[in-house]
Amino acid sequence: HNLFWPIPNSAITANNQGQLRQNYGYDGYSDAIPMWTNWEDAVADEQ
């Protein structure tokens, strides 16, 4: 089974204001972007 299906480009480009925390060394890394430590914080950030 393939659990990691490709994400459609339209879904990626539709969320052009979203910020994800990248690991140090990766393009887009910024220490100013908060990292979620639990599921509840991640969901609350969407609202």
SVG drawing of the C-alpha trace seen along z (x, -y; Angstrom):
<svg xmlns="http://www.w3.org/2000/svg" viewBox="-12 -35 33 37">
<polyline fill="none" stroke="black" stroke-width="0.4" points="0.0,0.0 1.1,-3.5 0.2,-5.7 1.9,-8.8 -0.1,-9.8 1.1,-12.9 -0.6,-16.1 -2.3,-17.8 -0.5,-21.0 -3.9,-22.9 -4.1,-22.1 -0.6,-23.3 -1.0,-26.6 -4.4,-27.3 -2.7,-27.6 -0.2,-30.3 -0.5,-32.2 0.1,-29.1 3.4,-28.8 5.0,-25.6 8.0,-25.3 10.9,-23.9 14.0,-22.2 17.2,-24.2 19.0,-24.0 15.9,-23.7 14.6,-26.4 12.0,-28.5 13.5,-27.9 12.7,-30.6 13.0,-30.4 10.1,-32.9 7.5,-30.4 6.1,-28.6 6.3,-24.8 3.2,-23.0 3.8,-20.6 0.4,-19.0 -2.6,-18.4 -4.9,-20.8 -2.5,-23.8 -2.3,-22.8 -6.1,-22.7 -6.5,-26.0 -4.0,-27.7 -6.3,-26.9 -9.2,-28.8"/>
</svg>
